[in-house]
Amino acid sequence: MRAKLTNSAGRHWGVLMASVLLAVTYAQARGQAGGTPPAAGQTGVAVQPPPPGGGIDFRTRPRYPTDPQRLRRTVQIDGVLEDGEWDPFYTIDDGPIQGTFYCNWDDNYLYLAAKTNQPSTVLIDVDTGGDGWLHGANNLELLVSDVSNSAPPTVTTRLLDAATNKDVPAWNLTAVDPKTIQVAGKVDNGTQVIELAIPKNTASLVLRPGATISLRAEFLPPAPASAYPPTQPYDPHLLLDANLVDTRTSEVAGVLSRLSLSDYKCIAGERLFATLELDNQTDIPMDINTVEFTGRGLSVNAVNTLREVTVPSLPGLKKLKLPYNTVLPPNLAVGSYTLDVTVDMGKGRQLHTDAAFSVVQPLQVQMSANPATVVVNGPSRANVDVSVFSAVPNGMTGNVQLTGFPSGWILQGGAKRSVHVDRADAQRVVRYQFNVRSDTPPGDYPVSAVVTWHGIQISSSTVVHVIVASSAHPTAPPPANPPH
């Protein structure tokens, strides 16, 4: 055992000494460069390399006030921060570029956003396991370009792998495909907004209530990604913990609360149910004066306000459940809303808890050719799928009507068909099959359909790409001078 400890200590001491030597070498290089790049036309002057990590002191944890409770909330990635749509994580108010870093999540994405008082390159660290930067292979760094030139922001990804070889962590620049991360950004009157959606399982990202991740965001001057190389892989990054919750609470001593919703993705006109659970962890009964359910800010007209003044006391070491329901207005706009509950327990004690829900379109429709390309070699077949995704509670039954397809193609079965999705957040596929004539010329052929449910009509279309067998596998031309 003593030998193992000695070897481990020796390896870590070697890493530390390597870090010191590299730091000294880097400092000497900066001194030789004089800290100033050469003027145009100059030669023989050393160029100062860009500081790793943008010169950020990652060994010092951000000291801004923050709320570690990260509320489940689905947001739109459109470069616009709507009022009440995001929850701030912390605000940087002491640097040359100031702004606020936001974080929310749902079952499919981790949502991150930054709002700065000027165009900025945004550097974000995500420890998806919340277990420390130099642990595991789940340390993701994102470098998001500014949108000062009205161009869409770009994302550079790099993953620190401290698991494959524990003594020599390394940056992996290809482990995470930037194309999998949704990004949008806009600049309005000098204020920049950048929004990101990171899919679950990216860098082992787990999205569920109770999970803990760690985050950090820095706002840097606009520059190409090459101007902000990563830090040395053995340099620690100190982040701030973020706890994923579906209820955000401000507790009273001795009482735990939880607000649960029947649905976190709703449609306008739906009845939403909620349950407030209070857990007395002391053996002393507690009186409850009032309980108020309401919406705050833009949510005030989304839910009914209910003020309960006759509430039973909370027995010692017992739980109390209080139900609530509201009908969402039928004209409620798509967006994010919050149900807020305040419990007045007298003697200046108030418990606050809230939960967010999103209003989404009841149906989403997509069409696709399957396969996308049809090779005509005599009579052929083309398949077109109509995918119907439903957010309607307890299921929906509607109709799919084919509204256009190429003349000369023969449809198998009727153009109007029934579609049934038996539950919310599920989808069904209606397939149309066509016989394609053998003399169909190559080209792109549009097919369209409309889905109808409760007076709502949603149109969609796709294109079937047709090629002929000779163009799919062209034969080689004969030689110009065939041999005799």
Residue pairs with C-beta under 8 A, 6 or more apart in sequence:
11 167
12 167
15 167
15 168
15 234
18 234
19 232
19 234
19 235
22 232
26 49
29 46
29 48
29 49
30 48
32 46
33 45
33 46
33 47
33 48
34 45
34 46
34 48
35 48
36 48
37 45
37 47
37 48
38 45
38 47
50 226
50 227
50 228
50 229
52 229
52 230
52 231
52 232
52 235
53 123
53 228
53 229
53 230
53 231
53 235
54 121
54 123
54 218
54 220
54 227
54 228
56 123
56 218
58 125
58 216
58 231
58 235
58 236
58 237
58 238
59 235
59 236
59 238
60 238
61 238
61 239
61 240
62 90
62 92
62 216
62 238
62 239
62 240
64 90
64 91
64 92
64 93
65 90
65 91
66 89
66 90
66 240
67 87
67 88
67 89
67 248
68 240
68 241
68 242
68 243
69 243
69 245
69 248
69 249
70 87
70 89
70 103
70 104
70 105
70 242
70 243
70 244
70 245
71 87
71 104
71 245
71 246
71 247
71 248
71 354
71 355
71 356
72 104
72 105
72 106
72 209
72 244
72 245
72 246
72 264
72 355
72 356
73 85
73 86
73 87
73 104
73 105
73 106
73 111
73 336
73 356
73 358
74 104
74 106
74 111
74 264
74 265
74 336
74 358
74 360
75 85
75 86
75 104
75 111
75 113
75 195
75 336
76 82
76 85
76 335
77 111
77 182
77 183
77 184
77 195
77 196
77 197
78 184
78 195
79 147
79 184
79 185
79 186
79 193
79 194
79 195
80 186
80 193
81 102
81 113
81 115
81 193
81 195
82 298
82 335
82 336
83 297
83 298
84 296
84 297
84 298
84 299
84 336
84 337
84 338
85 335
85 336
86 102
86 104
86 111
86 113
87 102
87 103
87 104
87 248
88 100
88 101
88 102
89 100
89 101
89 102
89 103
89 215
89 217
89 240
89 242
90 100
90 101
90 240
91 98
91 99
91 100
91 101
92 98
92 99
92 100
92 101
92 217
92 218
92 219
95 219
96 221
97 116
97 117
97 118
97 120
97 219
97 220
97 221
98 116
98 117
98 219
99 114
99 115
99 116
99 117
99 120
99 192
99 219
100 114
100 115
101 112
101 113
101 114
101 124
101 215
101 217
102 111
102 112
102 113
102 114
102 115
103 110
103 111
103 112
103 113
103 215
103 242
104 111
104 356
105 111
105 207
105 244
106 207
106 264
106 358
107 200
107 207
107 208
108 199
108 200
108 207
109 182
109 197
109 198
109 199
109 200
109 207
110 126
110 197
110 198
110 200
110 205
110 207
110 213
111 195
111 196
111 197
111 198
112 124
112 126
112 195
112 196
112 198
112 215
112 217
113 193
113 194
113 195
113 196
114 120
114 122
114 124
114 144
114 192
114 193
114 194
114 217
114 219
115 191
115 192
115 193
116 122
116 191
116 192
116 219
117 190
117 191
118 190
118 191
118 192
119 146
119 147
119 148
119 187
119 190
119 192
119 222
120 146
120 192
120 219
120 220
120 221
120 222
121 143
121 144
121 145
121 146
121 219
121 220
121 221
121 222
121 223
121 228
122 142
122 143
122 144
122 146
122 194
122 217
122 218
122 219
122 220
123 141
123 142
123 143
123 144
123 217
123 218
123 220
123 228
124 141
124 142
124 144
124 196
124 215
124 216
124 217
124 218
125 133
125 139
125 140
125 141
125 142
125 214
125 215
125 216
125 217
125 237
125 239
126 139
126 140
126 141
126 142
126 198
126 203
126 205
126 213
126 214
126 215
127 133
127 138
127 139
127 140
127 213
127 214
127 215
127 237
127 239
128 138
128 139
128 140
128 202
128 203
128 204
128 205
128 206
128 213
129 135
129 136
129 138
129 204
129 213
130 211
130 212
130 213
130 214
130 241
130 242
131 138
132 214
132 236
133 139
133 160
133 162
133 214
133 236
133 237
133 238
133 239
134 160
134 162
134 169
134 234
134 236
135 162
135 163
136 162
136 163
136 204
137 159
137 160
137 161
137 162
137 163
137 164
137 172
137 175
137 203
137 204
138 159
138 203
138 204
138 205
139 159
139 160
139 161
139 162
139 203
139 237
140 157
140 158
140 159
140 160
140 176
140 198
140 202
140 203
141 157
141 158
141 159
141 160
141 230
142 155
142 156
142 157
142 181
142 196
143 155
143 156
143 157
143 158
143 225
143 228
144 153
144 154
144 155
144 156
144 183
144 185
144 194
144 196
145 153
145 154
145 155
145 156
145 222
145 224
145 225
146 153
146 185
146 192
146 222
147 153
147 185
147 186
147 187
147 192
147 194
148 187
148 192
148 222
150 187
152 183
152 184
152 185
153 183
153 184
153 185
153 194
154 178
154 183
154 225
155 178
155 181
155 183
155 196
156 178
156 225
157 173
157 175
157 176
157 177
157 178
157 181
158 171
158 172
158 173
158 176
158 230
159 171
159 172
159 173
159 175
159 176
159 203
160 169
160 170
160 171
160 172
160 230
160 233
161 169
161 170
161 171
161 172
161 175
162 169
162 233
164 170
168 233
168 234
169 233
169 234
170 233
171 230
171 233
175 203
176 202
176 203
180 199
180 202
181 196
181 197
181 198
181 199
181 202
182 196
182 197
183 194
183 195
183 196
183 197
184 194
184 195
185 192
185 193
185 194
185 195
186 192
186 193
187 193
198 205
199 205
200 206
200 207
205 213
207 244
208 244
209 244
209 245
209 246
210 243
210 244
210 245
211 243
211 244
212 241
212 242
212 243
212 244
213 241
213 242
213 244
214 239
214 240
214 241
214 242
215 239
215 240
215 242
216 237
216 238
216 239
216 240
220 228
231 237
246 260
246 261
246 264
246 355
247 257
247 258
247 259
247 260
247 353
247 354
247 355
248 353
248 354
248 355
249 256
249 257
249 258
249 259
249 351
249 352
249 353
250 351
250 352
250 353
251 257
251 351
252 343
252 345
252 349
252 350
252 351
254 280
254 281
254 282
254 284
254 286
255 278
255 279
255 280
255 281
255 286
255 314
255 345
255 351
256 278
256 279
256 281
257 276
257 277
257 278
257 279
257 341
257 343
257 351
257 353
258 276
258 277
258 279
258 353
259 274
259 275
259 276
259 277
259 339
259 341
259 353
259 354
259 355
260 274
260 275
260 277
260 355
261 272
261 273
261 274
261 339
261 355
261 357
262 272
262 273
262 274
263 270
263 272
263 357
263 393
263 424
264 355
264 356
264 357
264 358
265 357
265 358
265 360
265 391
265 424
265 425
266 272
266 328
266 357
266 358
266 359
266 360
266 391
267 328
267 359
267 360
267 361
267 362
267 391
267 392
267 393
268 328
268 329
268 330
268 331
268 332
268 333
268 359
268 362
269 327
269 328
269 329
269 330
269 332
270 327
270 328
270 393
271 325
271 326
271 327
271 328
272 303
272 325
272 326
272 327
272 328
272 339
272 357
273 323
273 324
273 325
274 293
274 323
274 324
274 325
274 339
274 355
275 321
275 322
275 323
275 324
276 291
276 293
276 321
276 322
276 324
276 341
276 343
276 353
277 319
277 320
277 321
277 322
278 288
278 314
278 319
278 320
278 321
278 322
278 343
278 351
279 319
280 286
280 314
280 315
280 316
280 317
280 318
280 319
280 320
281 317
282 316
282 317
283 316
283 317
284 316
285 313
285 314
285 315
285 316
286 313
286 314
286 345
287 313
287 314
287 345
287 346
288 311
288 312
288 313
288 314
288 320
288 343
288 344
288 345
289 309
289 311
289 344
289 345
289 346
290 307
290 308
290 309
290 311
290 342
290 343
290 344
291 307
291 308
291 311
291 322
291 341
291 342
291 343
291 344
292 305
292 306
292 307
292 308
292 341
292 342
292 344
293 303
293 304
293 305
293 306
293 307
293 324
293 326
293 339
293 340
293 341
294 300
294 303
294 305
294 306
294 339
294 340
294 341
294 342
295 301
295 302
295 303
295 305
295 337
295 338
295 339
295 340
296 338
296 340
296 354
297 338
298 335
298 337
299 337
299 338
299 339
299 340
301 329
302 328
302 329
302 332
302 337
302 359
303 326
303 328
303 337
303 339
304 326
304 327
306 324
306 326
308 322
311 322
312 320
314 320
324 339
328 359
332 359
333 359
334 358
334 359
334 360
334 361
335 358
335 359
336 356
336 357
336 358
336 359
337 356
337 357
337 358
337 359
338 354
338 355
338 356
338 357
339 354
339 355
339 356
339 357
340 352
340 353
340 354
341 352
341 353
341 354
342 350
342 351
342 352
343 350
343 351
343 352
343 353
344 350
345 351
360 391
361 391
362 390
362 391
362 392
362 396
362 453
362 456
363 388
363 389
363 390
363 391
363 392
363 396
363 398
363 451
363 453
363 456
363 458
364 388
364 389
364 458
365 386
365 387
365 388
365 389
365 449
365 451
365 458
365 459
365 460
366 386
366 387
366 389
366 460
367 384
367 385
367 386
367 387
367 447
367 448
367 449
367 460
367 461
367 462
368 384
368 385
368 387
368 462
369 382
369 383
369 384
369 385
369 447
369 462
369 463
369 464
369 465
370 383
370 384
370 385
370 431
371 383
372 464
372 465
373 465
373 466
373 467
374 380
374 381
374 382
374 436
374 464
374 465
374 466
374 467
375 467
375 468
375 469
375 472
376 436
376 438
376 440
376 442
376 466
376 467
376 468
376 469
377 438
377 468
377 469
378 438
379 435
379 436
379 437
379 438
380 435
380 436
380 438
380 440
381 433
381 434
381 435
381 436
382 409
382 433
382 434
382 436
382 464
382 466
383 431
383 432
383 433
383 434
384 405
384 431
384 432
384 434
384 447
384 462
384 464
385 429
385 430
385 431
385 432
386 400
386 419
386 429
386 430
386 431
386 432
386 449
386 451
386 460
387 427
387 428
387 429
388 398
388 400
388 419
388 421
388 427
388 428
388 429
388 430
388 451
389 421
389 426
389 427
390 396
390 421
390 424
390 425
390 426
390 427
390 428
391 424
391 425
392 421
392 424
392 453
393 424
394 423
394 424
395 420
395 421
395 422
395 423
395 424
396 420
396 421
396 453
397 418
397 419
397 420
397 421
397 453
398 418
398 419
398 451
398 452
398 453
398 454
399 416
399 417
399 418
399 419
399 451
399 452
399 453
400 416
400 417
400 418
400 419
400 430
400 449
400 450
400 451
401 415
401 416
401 449
401 450
401 451
401 452
402 411
402 415
402 416
402 432
402 447
402 448
402 449
403 448
403 449
403 450
403 459
404 446
404 447
404 448
404 461
405 411
405 432
405 434
405 445
405 446
405 447
405 448
406 440
406 445
406 446
406 447
406 464
408 437
408 440
409 434
409 435
409 436
409 437
409 440
409 445
410 434
410 435
411 432
411 433
411 434
412 432
412 433
412 434
412 435
413 432
413 433
417 430
419 428
419 430
419 451
420 428
421 427
421 428
432 447
432 449
436 466
440 466
441 466
441 468
442 466
442 467
442 468
442 471
443 465
443 466
444 463
444 464
444 465
444 466
445 463
445 464
445 465
445 466
446 461
446 462
446 463
446 464
447 461
447 462
447 463
447 464
448 459
448 460
448 461
448 462
449 459
449 460
449 461
450 457
450 458
450 459
450 460
451 457
451 458
451 460
